Amino acid sequence: MGALKNKIRLCRTLRARTTPYPRASRFFKHLIITAVIAVLAGIIVIAKPLGEKTTEPASPEPKQILGEQESKVEYMIYEVKKGDTLFNLSKKYGVSWETLGELNDLKEPFILKIGKKLKIPSPR
């Protein structure tokens, strides 16, 4: 009989492990790779390219909030007629129907009554 190997071959890809911690070597490989990646990422984040200087503006400008309008919006008053819907009015005046509903304190189901006065933003 030939010399016995240290590893017992169960099938083509599966072999019995002879250590008490069969996945220890794989764990340490992953640990080392993760540590190297973390160190490299830290170096990249901390290191600055040579010659690049960070400059702060001398007087910081006030930040503008997204959607904030500096000028006052003028509104026109529209009287609801038969057949008017919030959607049709929004298309006619170029304003979203949600905006019309909020401006006029309308609640769902957004029913418009004939003769009701609506505020509509004037076009600029």
C-alpha positions as a Markdown table, in Angstrom:
| # | Residue | x | y | z |
|---|---|---|---|---|
| 1 | Met | 0.0 | 0.0 | 0.0 |
| 2 | Gly | 1.2 | 3.5 | -0.7 |
| 3 | Ala | 2.1 | 6.1 | 1.8 |
| 4 | Leu | -0.9 | 7.6 | 3.7 |
| 5 | Lys | -1.5 | 11.3 | 3.2 |
| 6 | Asn | -2.2 | 13.6 | 6.2 |
| 7 | Lys | -5.5 | 14.7 | 4.7 |
| 8 | Ile | -8.4 | 12.3 | 4.3 |
| 9 | Arg | -10.0 | 12.7 | 0.9 |
| 10 | Leu | -13.8 | 12.5 | 1.2 |
| 11 | Cys | -14.6 | 13.5 | -2.4 |
| 12 | Arg | -13.0 | 15.6 | -5.1 |
| 13 | Thr | -13.5 | 18.9 | -3.4 |
| 14 | Leu | -14.3 | 18.0 | 0.2 |
| 15 | Arg | -11.4 | 17.1 | 2.6 |
| 16 | Ala | -11.5 | 16.4 | 6.3 |
| 17 | Arg | -9.6 | 19.0 | 8.4 |
| 18 | Thr | -7.2 | 17.9 | 11.0 |
| 19 | Thr | -7.1 | 21.1 | 13.0 |
| 20 | Pro | -9.5 | 22.0 | 15.9 |
| 21 | Tyr | -10.4 | 25.2 | 14.0 |
| 22 | Pro | -11.0 | 24.3 | 10.4 |
| 23 | Arg | -11.9 | 27.8 | 9.3 |
| 24 | Ala | -9.1 | 29.6 | 11.2 |
| 25 | Ser | -6.8 | 30.1 | 8.2 |
| 26 | Arg | -9.6 | 31.6 | 6.1 |
| 27 | Phe | -10.7 | 33.9 | 8.9 |
| 28 | Phe | -7.1 | 35.2 | 9.3 |
| 29 | Lys | -6.8 | 35.8 | 5.5 |
| 30 | His | -10.0 | 37.8 | 5.5 |
| 31 | Leu | -8.9 | 39.7 | 8.6 |
| 32 | Ile | -5.6 | 40.7 | 7.1 |
| 33 | Ile | -7.2 | 41.7 | 3.8 |
| 34 | Thr | -9.8 | 43.8 | 5.7 |
| 35 | Ala | -7.1 | 45.5 | 7.8 |
| 36 | Val | -5.1 | 46.4 | 4.7 |
| 37 | Ile | -8.1 | 47.9 | 3.0 |
| 38 | Ala | -9.0 | 49.9 | 6.1 |
| 39 | Val | -5.4 | 51.2 | 6.5 |
| 40 | Leu | -5.3 | 52.2 | 2.8 |
| 41 | Ala | -8.7 | 53.9 | 3.0 |
| 42 | Gly | -7.5 | 55.8 | 6.1 |
| 43 | Ile | -4.3 | 57.0 | 4.3 |
| 44 | Ile | -6.3 | 58.2 | 1.3 |
| 45 | Val | -8.8 | 60.1 | 3.4 |
| 46 | Ile | -6.1 | 61.7 | 5.7 |
| 47 | Ala | -3.5 | 62.5 | 3.1 |
| 48 | Lys | -3.9 | 65.6 | 1.0 |
| 49 | Pro | -2.4 | 66.0 | -2.4 |
| 50 | Leu | 0.7 | 68.2 | -2.4 |
| 51 | Gly | 0.1 | 71.8 | -3.4 |
| 52 | Glu | -3.6 | 71.7 | -2.6 |
| 53 | Lys | -4.7 | 74.2 | 0.0 |
| 54 | Thr | -8.0 | 74.6 | 1.5 |
| 55 | Thr | -9.3 | 78.1 | 1.5 |
| 56 | Glu | -12.3 | 79.5 | 3.3 |
| 57 | Pro | -14.2 | 82.4 | 1.8 |
| 58 | Ala | -13.4 | 85.7 | 3.6 |
| 59 | Ser | -17.1 | 86.6 | 4.2 |
| 60 | Pro | -19.5 | 83.7 | 4.0 |
| 61 | Glu | -22.6 | 84.4 | 2.0 |
| 62 | Pro | -25.9 | 83.6 | 3.7 |
| 63 | Lys | -27.1 | 80.3 | 2.5 |
| 64 | Gln | -30.3 | 80.2 | 0.5 |
| 65 | Ile | -32.8 | 77.5 | 1.4 |
| 66 | Leu | -33.9 | 75.4 | -1.5 |
| 67 | Gly | -37.3 | 76.6 | -2.8 |
| 68 | Glu | -37.1 | 79.9 | -0.8 |
| 69 | Gln | -38.0 | 82.9 | -2.8 |
| 70 | Glu | -36.6 | 86.3 | -2.1 |
| 71 | Ser | -39.2 | 88.4 | -3.7 |
| 72 | Lys | -42.8 | 88.5 | -2.5 |
| 73 | Val | -45.2 | 86.5 | -4.6 |
| 74 | Glu | -48.2 | 88.3 | -5.9 |
| 75 | Tyr | -51.5 | 86.5 | -6.0 |
| 76 | Met | -54.5 | 87.0 | -8.2 |
| 77 | Ile | -58.0 | 86.1 | -7.1 |
| 78 | Tyr | -60.0 | 83.6 | -9.2 |
| 79 | Glu | -63.7 | 82.8 | -8.8 |
| 80 | Val | -64.5 | 79.2 | -9.3 |
| 81 | Lys | -66.9 | 78.6 | -12.2 |
| 82 | Lys | -69.0 | 75.5 | -13.2 |
| 83 | Gly | -66.7 | 72.7 | -14.4 |
| 84 | Asp | -63.5 | 74.0 | -12.8 |
| 85 | Thr | -61.2 | 71.5 | -11.2 |
| 86 | Leu | -58.0 | 72.0 | -9.3 |
| 87 | Phe | -56.1 | 70.1 | -11.9 |
| 88 | Asn | -57.6 | 72.2 | -14.8 |
| 89 | Leu | -56.8 | 75.4 | -13.0 |
| 90 | Ser | -53.2 | 74.3 | -12.3 |
| 91 | Lys | -52.6 | 73.5 | -16.0 |
| 92 | Lys | -54.2 | 76.8 | -17.0 |
| 93 | Tyr | -52.1 | 79.0 | -14.7 |
| 94 | Gly | -48.9 | 76.8 | -14.7 |
| 95 | Val | -48.9 | 76.0 | -11.0 |
| 96 | Ser | -49.1 | 72.5 | -9.5 |
| 97 | Trp | -52.4 | 71.4 | -8.1 |
| 98 | Glu | -50.7 | 70.6 | -4.7 |
| 99 | Thr | -49.6 | 74.3 | -4.5 |
| 100 | Leu | -53.1 | 75.6 | -5.2 |
| 101 | Gly | -54.5 | 73.3 | -2.6 |
| 102 | Glu | -52.0 | 74.4 | 0.1 |
| 103 | Leu | -52.4 | 78.1 | -0.7 |
| 104 | Asn | -56.2 | 77.9 | -0.4 |
| 105 | Asp | -56.3 | 75.5 | 2.6 |
| 106 | Leu | -58.1 | 72.9 | 0.6 |
| 107 | Lys | -58.5 | 69.4 | 2.1 |
| 108 | Glu | -59.0 | 66.1 | 0.4 |
| 109 | Pro | -61.1 | 65.4 | -1.8 |
| 110 | Phe | -60.4 | 69.0 | -3.0 |
| 111 | Ile | -63.9 | 69.8 | -4.0 |
| 112 | Leu | -64.3 | 73.3 | -5.4 |
| 113 | Lys | -67.7 | 75.1 | -5.0 |
| 114 | Ile | -69.0 | 77.5 | -7.6 |
| 115 | Gly | -68.2 | 81.1 | -6.5 |
| 116 | Lys | -65.4 | 80.2 | -4.1 |
| 117 | Lys | -62.4 | 82.6 | -4.3 |
| 118 | Leu | -59.0 | 81.0 | -4.9 |
| 119 | Lys | -55.6 | 82.6 | -4.6 |
| 120 | Ile | -53.5 | 81.8 | -7.6 |
| 121 | Pro | -49.8 | 82.9 | -7.9 |
| 122 | Ser | -49.3 | 85.5 | -10.6 |
| 123 | Pro | -46.8 | 84.6 | -13.3 |
| 124 | Arg | -43.6 | 86.6 | -13.2 |
